[in-house]
Amino acid sequence: MNQPGTAPSCDIIAEMAERAIADIPAPLRRHVAGIAIAVEELASDETLDEMGIESPFELTGLYAGTPIGERSVMDVARPPDMITLYRQAILLEWIETNEDLYALVRNVIVHEIAHHFGFTEAQIEALESDPT
């Protein structure tokens, strides 16, 4: 996959994210149909300002979209919901925690979807530990 000492590329992180979406816990599966995944190096200054975050290394992922409960058949066509993963922030957390990289990417995906749909931190923690 990678040569020793080579950081995983955006493409590899995206592949892990797609696998994580396919393995998403059952309570979130109905929310992820048609979701798009993007991988960027770091969050932009504009995104960080909007989120009130100072360091781009503090943001590993971001969900953008309209919650299912707020959608209507009368809505104008909109782009698909998207999760953006921030490669360098994920890699820094990977190095700092020594967690399995796929598990880390999966947790970011689960966390972003769950927050977007109003899950509490306790519910998210239970989902992140659920292997199904």
Backbone torsions as a table, in degrees:
resi	resn	phi	psi	omega
1	MET	NA	-63.4	177.2
2	ASN	-122.4	153.9	171.7
3	GLN	-74.8	150.3	178.1
4	PRO	-53.0	135.4	178.3
5	GLY	82.3	0.8	-179.6
6	THR	-97.2	126.7	178.2
7	ALA	-68.9	140.4	177.0
8	PRO	-57.2	138.2	-178.3
9	SER	-77.7	171.0	174.6
10	CYS	-58.6	-38.6	179.8
11	ASP	-62.8	-40.7	179.5
12	ILE	-67.7	-41.8	177.1
13	ILE	-62.0	-41.1	178.8
14	ALA	-63.5	-40.6	177.2
15	GLU	-62.1	-42.0	177.5
16	MET	-63.2	-40.2	179.8
17	ALA	-64.4	-42.6	178.5
18	GLU	-62.9	-40.9	176.9
19	ARG	-64.4	-40.4	178.8
20	ALA	-63.6	-40.0	177.3
21	ILE	-61.0	-43.0	179.5
22	ALA	-65.1	-27.7	-177.8
23	ASP	-101.8	15.9	-173.7
24	ILE	-60.3	144.3	178.0
25	PRO	-56.8	145.3	-175.6
26	ALA	-49.4	-43.1	-178.3
27	PRO	-62.9	-17.3	-179.7
28	LEU	-103.8	-11.9	-173.2
29	ARG	-54.8	-40.4	-176.7
30	ARG	-67.7	-16.7	-177.7
31	HIS	-89.7	-8.4	-169.1
32	VAL	-109.5	5.6	179.2
33	ALA	-60.8	124.4	176.0
34	GLY	78.3	9.0	-179.4
35	ILE	-70.7	141.1	178.4
36	ALA	-99.0	151.2	177.8
37	ILE	-120.6	133.4	173.5
38	ALA	-128.2	147.3	175.5
39	VAL	-125.3	123.3	177.3
40	GLU	-120.2	161.5	-179.4
41	GLU	-64.9	-53.7	179.5
42	LEU	-146.8	157.4	175.2
43	ALA	-65.1	146.0	179.0
44	SER	-72.3	161.3	176.0
45	ASP	-58.9	-38.8	179.6
46	GLU	-62.2	-45.7	178.6
47	THR	-62.2	-44.8	179.9
48	LEU	-61.6	-42.4	178.3
49	ASP	-62.0	-44.3	179.1
50	GLU	-61.2	-34.2	-177.3
51	MET	-89.3	-10.6	-177.3
52	GLY	71.4	34.3	-178.6
53	ILE	-111.9	134.5	-178.0
54	GLU	-84.9	-46.3	-175.5
55	SER	-102.2	132.4	178.4
56	PRO	-65.5	-15.7	179.6
57	PHE	-80.5	-4.6	177.3
58	GLU	-88.6	-11.4	-176.3
59	LEU	-115.0	110.6	-178.8
60	THR	-94.6	-23.3	-179.4
61	GLY	-161.7	161.0	-179.4
62	LEU	-150.4	130.1	177.1
63	TYR	-96.5	130.1	175.4
64	ALA	-125.0	126.3	178.9
65	GLY	163.6	-176.5	-178.4
66	THR	-108.4	123.5	178.1
67	PRO	-57.0	147.4	-177.3
68	ILE	-53.7	-41.4	-178.3
69	GLY	-65.9	-14.4	-179.8
70	GLU	-105.0	3.6	179.6
71	ARG	-88.8	155.2	179.4
72	SER	-142.8	151.4	175.1
73	VAL	-66.3	-15.4	179.8
74	MET	-88.0	-4.1	-178.9
75	ASP	-64.8	148.7	170.9
76	VAL	-70.9	147.1	179.2
77	ALA	-55.4	137.4	-179.3
78	ARG	-131.8	161.7	177.4
79	PRO	-65.1	159.1	179.4
80	PRO	-66.0	155.3	172.5
81	ASP	-58.9	149.0	-175.8
82	MET	-140.9	140.8	168.8
83	ILE	-110.0	124.6	175.0
84	THR	-103.5	127.2	175.4
85	LEU	-102.8	142.0	-178.7
86	TYR	-108.9	103.3	-170.4
87	ARG	-53.4	-52.6	-175.2
88	GLN	-64.7	-37.7	178.1
89	ALA	-66.7	-40.2	177.5
90	ILE	-64.5	-44.8	-179.2
91	LEU	-64.3	-37.1	177.6
92	LEU	-63.7	-44.9	177.9
93	GLU	-62.9	-38.9	178.0
94	TRP	-58.7	-46.5	179.8
95	ILE	-66.6	-43.8	-176.6
96	GLU	-68.9	-34.2	-174.3
97	THR	-100.6	-19.1	-176.3
98	ASN	61.8	22.0	177.5
99	GLU	-74.8	152.8	173.9
100	ASP	-57.5	132.2	-174.4
101	LEU	-63.1	-42.5	178.1
102	TYR	-61.1	-43.2	179.6
103	ALA	-61.2	-39.1	178.6
104	LEU	-65.2	-47.0	178.3
105	VAL	-60.8	-43.9	178.7
106	ARG	-59.8	-43.9	179.9
107	ASN	-63.7	-38.1	177.3
108	VAL	-63.9	-45.0	179.4
109	ILE	-59.9	-51.6	-179.2
110	VAL	-59.4	-45.1	-178.6
111	HIS	-60.3	-46.1	-177.9
112	GLU	-65.6	-43.6	179.4
113	ILE	-64.7	-47.0	-176.8
114	ALA	-63.5	-44.9	177.7
115	HIS	-60.2	-42.1	-178.2
116	HIS	-60.5	-33.3	-178.0
117	PHE	-100.4	17.5	168.9
118	GLY	84.0	15.9	177.6
119	PHE	-70.2	148.1	176.5
120	THR	-79.8	166.9	177.6
121	GLU	-59.7	-39.7	179.3
122	ALA	-64.2	-41.6	178.0
123	GLN	-65.5	-38.9	179.2
124	ILE	-65.6	-44.0	179.2
125	GLU	-59.0	-40.9	178.4
126	ALA	-65.6	-40.2	179.1
127	LEU	-66.0	-41.3	-178.3
128	GLU	-64.5	-29.0	-179.8
129	SER	-90.1	-5.7	-179.9
130	ASP	-83.5	116.7	-177.8
131	PRO	-77.3	-7.3	-177.6
132	THR	-92.1	NA	NA
